Amino acid sequence: MLLGATAASAGGIERSNQSVAVLFEKGRYVEFSYANVSPSTSGVGGRFSTGAQSGDMTPSYNQFGFAYKADINDRLSYALIYDQPYGAVVDYPTGTGYFAQGSEAAFDSDALTAILRYKLPSKFSVYGGLRYQVISANALVPFATGTTTGGPTPVPLPFPGAPYQAQADSDGSFGYLVGGAYEMPEIALRVSLTYQSSIDHKLDTVESSALGINVASTTDIQTPESLTLDFQSGIAKNTLLFGSVRWVDWSSFEIAPQQYVALVRSPLVFYDDDRITWTLGVGRKLSEQWSVAGAVSYEKTTGSPTGNLGPTDGQIGLALSAIYTQGNMKISTGIRFVDIGNAQTRVGTDVPGGVFKDNDAVAIGFKVGYTF
């Protein structure tokens, strides 16, 4: 009864909740998923370009996933999962008069996870695995042009007025996950707790700005650790209650290229607070072929300022899905609407750089699963 591939605008730059639900499928199972997410994010100038409209700065994007699960014997099973856990695309329109106009940025990730699960001689099971993750990033920030370096004694810059640019090569690194589950199949009860480790990356970066042109540097990025509690239980005949509580250590995440920090005195991307996302839903079997599900999600608005490349803070989401089963094949389709929380951005130490309100995102997706 999962809601298909309809993740959208979760905490930070998360695009996938890194689910391990495929571990609990019966027998040998494979699935493919796809989603298209259309955010609408715009704001108005605060301390800079007061009153100027930013225009929509978040283009639509596609999301893909794959998973395979198989049993080794009655006790052991394994799964391979491909997902795109983190991502961001920023494209501020030009000609708006907004201080960040023309700013562009992209953050991409791909991850492959291998998990082994062992069923204990009871209703409990434990699992663990390794995750290999590849990330890359680039940015163009025209407003970071500085004329002198900061500090008590300003020093003339070699290229005053030059817009900031950065191109980082991709980097791959390993992390891990561990977890456990308790199941009572007779009432469709399952509770699982999964810990995902942080993953450290070092990206070779070329920066150009008022401080220097084509300067080589290294950008350290640590994608955050997380802890997820998933649960489901039958509450009546053909009716399932399900949900999750997910904590992500976003306060430890930042993208801080050396020249950008020297110019602006702030990371390029940062979050002052961790995020907890709550989800609760109900699924209902209508016939042997059709089931439907609905869920609401909530992430608290913290009120802390954000970076100008990720001006969101909290969310309320509603997801609806329909699941069609025919023989060994299961097709899930879903739509999710997200009311994105209001945010104020920070430029250096100045708040608000921009004020973002009344934004949203819509995701549509499908998932095809086959048991054999």
Secondary structure, 3 states (H helix, E strand, C coil): CCCCCCCCCCCCCECCCCCCHHHHCCCCEEEEEEEEEEEECCEEECCCCCCCECCCCCCCEEEEEEEEEEECCCCEEEEEEEECCECEEEECCCCCCCCCCCCEEEEEEEEEEEEEEEECCCCEEEEEEEEEEEEEEEEEECCCCCCECCCCCCCECCCCCCCEEEEEEEEEEEEEEEEEEEEEHHHCEEEEEEEECCEEEEEEEEEEECCEEEEEEEEEEEECCEEEEEEEEEEECCEEEEEEEEEECHHHCEECCHHHHHHHCCCCEECCCCEEEEEEEEEEECCCCEEEEEEEEEECCCCCCECCCCCCCCEEEEEEEEEEEECCEEEEEEEEEEEECCEEECECCECCCEEECCEEEEEEEEEEEEEC
